Amino acid sequence: MTTLYLQMTEKLIAHWKGNSYAYPQRYVLSPALRDEYVRCLNLMTIPGDRDMSATKHMGVPIEVDEASPGVMVAADGTEVALQ
């Protein structure tokens, strides 16, 4: 269940390493993926221990788009698939 969370984290770490630790612009998730992300957060935290609004992942904004397959938008604007 935490697979999406780990995929997002792996993509972020790879982006940092390849871009002098610059942050990507954002993640773009479908509504279903955002729901999965929130479920991942709920499994990994103690209730009340974290803001569950899921608007950011490790400081990177999360945007929801019906048509998105789930991507990270790199600092240069290129899209990197999460799955």
C-alpha angles and dihedrals in degrees: 000000000000090000095106091050091051092046091052091048093048092050090049093051091048089050092051092050093048097043108044090265093302115155120242117245097247149309118256114205133177115240089257092052091047089053089050089050091052090049088053091052091049091053094050102046141060110249110267092016098102140029103258095196088106095210093136139029112209090333097315115117118245118217124190121221124170092218099047120113088201118279143168113226106219124221089263093051099256116136120235117197114236096206 
